[in-house]
Amino acid sequence: MTDHFGYQGRVSVVTGAASGMGRALAEILVDLGASVYAIDRVEAPVEGITKAIVADLGDKSSIDAAFAELPKEIHSFFGVAGISGVHQSYLDTFTVNFIANKYITDTYLRDRVVERGSLTFVTSNGGLRWENPDIREELQPLIDPSGWDGLVSAASAFNDRFGGAVPGSLGYILSKRALNYWIATQVGPLADLKKIRINAILPAMTISGMIGEFAEMKGGMDAVEADLGPAGRLAESVDMARVLAFLGSDLAGYVSGAHLCVDFGMNAQQLAGLSPDRLSWTLASVLNRTPAA
Ligand SMILES: NC(=O)c1ccc[n+]([C@@H]2O[C@H](COP(=O)([O-])OP(=O)(O)OC[C@H]3O[C@@H](n4cnc5c(N)ncnc54)[C@H](O)[C@@H]3O)[C@@H](O)[C@H]2O)c1
């Protein structure tokens, strides 16, 4: 049988592989013959993986220690791990969801990902509208710095502008928008370097370890289930994992810079004016809003 995906005998690294989408992806990659290295804050319980590495993506030294355990050649990297920001601070949320991914790419992946390899990230449909000029302007100072400390200072400075009061849930939106924007900026440099591809999936609400926190934010599971969109059901983690496996594979060999909404058309409906666009706002416009008298 032809190995159309091209994972056989090659190295894949998956963050967030202990639960939800990352775990479902690691299982698929093992099935497709990849040598899978899992990174998570808890040990990934996936049968057949090559190595499960326990690391905290909110901590630079923990990331450095994890990469000391990874091979020098990586074919496909999947940045799946993330936190919702519902019970975490703005800075923790921004660090795990954005800073860690940029730091890992700049410090390790440019060097270790092979010619024609791939980077695929999970952002969110909460990070839509990143391409609006006013939103890009807000994101620019957050994605510009290089190095862990510079990125953390820029993220902290953003919080300071609003008296340190940016909630974790807005940190989530900001982190996913920043990741979407930064991915688009990396298409050229990674192509020039080694024809490496970089893509994202933007999931709609998905049944995973995080669903309880998102439901809490939206006012409970009933509220979530009242708004299921054209699919008529919530996504399963494996719905996302399948698309990740495709984007990271040889089947997507001419795909780079894609922000693929895995939402059964919900964003398309918004773009067509068939349902309301609730995302075209800057964080500053929300945080500066004075409460009604
Ligand atoms: N579930 C949804 O509705 C939804 C919607 C849009 C986007 N997403 C995104 O999908 C991605 C995967 O999340 P999921 O839904 O599978 O949730 P999940 O909670 O099941 O999985 C997230 C995994 O990331 C790991 N992780 C979190 N913080 C970490 C850290 N500091 N260091 C190492 N590992 C860490 C967790 O241990 C967990 O295994 C996330 O980036 C999330 O933001 C989820």
The ligand as a MOL file (V3000), in Angstrom:
LIG
                    3D

  0  0  0     0  0            999 V3000
M  V30 BEGIN CTAB
M  V30 COUNTS 44 48 0 0 0
M  V30 BEGIN ATOM
M  V30 1 N -12.1240 22.1070 23.1250 0
M  V30 2 C -12.5150 23.1750 22.4840 0
M  V30 3 O -13.7180 23.5190 22.4520 0
M  V30 4 C -11.4970 24.0040 21.7340 0
M  V30 5 C -11.9640 24.9560 20.8150 0
M  V30 6 C -11.0280 25.7140 20.1070 0
M  V30 7 C -9.6680 25.5040 20.3230 0
M  V30 8 N -9.2430 24.5770 21.2340 0 CHG=1
M  V30 9 C -7.8040 24.3680 21.3950 0
M  V30 10 O -7.5280 22.9960 21.1770 0
M  V30 11 C -6.2620 22.6820 21.7480 0
M  V30 12 C -6.3400 21.3090 22.3960 0
M  V30 13 O -7.1780 21.3770 23.5250 0
M  V30 14 P -8.2850 20.2740 23.8320 0
M  V30 15 O -9.5840 20.8670 23.4750 0
M  V30 16 O -7.8760 18.9850 23.2680 0 CHG=-1
M  V30 17 O -8.2390 20.2900 25.4450 0
M  V30 18 P -7.6070 19.2850 26.4950 0
M  V30 19 O -7.6660 20.0390 27.7770 0
M  V30 20 O -8.2910 17.9680 26.4050 0
M  V30 21 O -6.1030 19.1130 26.0230 0
M  V30 22 C -5.1160 20.0950 26.2470 0
M  V30 23 C -3.8360 19.3900 26.6230 0
M  V30 24 O -2.8260 20.4070 26.7610 0
M  V30 25 C -2.0810 20.0780 27.9110 0
M  V30 26 N -1.4930 21.2880 28.4950 0
M  V30 27 C -2.1510 22.3590 28.9720 0
M  V30 28 N -1.2780 23.2250 29.5280 0
M  V30 29 C -0.0530 22.6880 29.3800 0
M  V30 30 C 1.2370 23.1040 29.7690 0
M  V30 31 N 1.4510 24.2470 30.4460 0
M  V30 32 N 2.2730 22.3080 29.4600 0
M  V30 33 C 2.0850 21.1250 28.8250 0
M  V30 34 N 0.8820 20.6820 28.4310 0
M  V30 35 C -0.1770 21.4470 28.7200 0
M  V30 36 C -3.0820 19.4720 28.8760 0
M  V30 37 O -2.4510 18.7100 29.9090 0
M  V30 38 C -3.9320 18.6430 27.9440 0
M  V30 39 O -3.4180 17.3380 27.8020 0
M  V30 40 C -5.9400 23.8310 22.6820 0
M  V30 41 O -4.9220 24.6340 22.0960 0
M  V30 42 C -7.2410 24.6030 22.7660 0
M  V30 43 O -7.0500 25.9800 23.0220 0
M  V30 44 C -10.1390 23.8240 21.9470 0
M  V30 END ATOM
M  V30 BEGIN BOND
M  V30 1 1 1 2
M  V30 2 2 2 3
M  V30 3 1 2 4
M  V30 4 1 4 5
M  V30 5 2 4 44
M  V30 6 2 5 6
M  V30 7 1 6 7
M  V30 8 2 7 8
M  V30 9 1 8 9
M  V30 10 1 8 44
M  V30 11 1 9 10
M  V30 12 1 9 42
M  V30 13 1 10 11
M  V30 14 1 11 12
M  V30 15 1 11 40
M  V30 16 1 12 13
M  V30 17 1 13 14
M  V30 18 2 14 15
M  V30 19 1 14 16
M  V30 20 1 14 17
M  V30 21 1 17 18
M  V30 22 2 18 19
M  V30 23 1 18 20
M  V30 24 1 18 21
M  V30 25 1 21 22
M  V30 26 1 22 23
M  V30 27 1 23 24
M  V30 28 1 23 38
M  V30 29 1 24 25
M  V30 30 1 25 26
M  V30 31 1 25 36
M  V30 32 1 26 27
M  V30 33 1 26 35
M  V30 34 2 27 28
M  V30 35 1 28 29
M  V30 36 1 29 30
M  V30 37 2 29 35
M  V30 38 1 30 31
M  V30 39 2 30 32
M  V30 40 1 32 33
M  V30 41 2 33 34
M  V30 42 1 34 35
M  V30 43 1 36 37
M  V30 44 1 36 38
M  V30 45 1 38 39
M  V30 46 1 40 41
M  V30 47 1 40 42
M  V30 48 1 42 43
M  V30 END BOND
M  V30 END CTAB
M  END
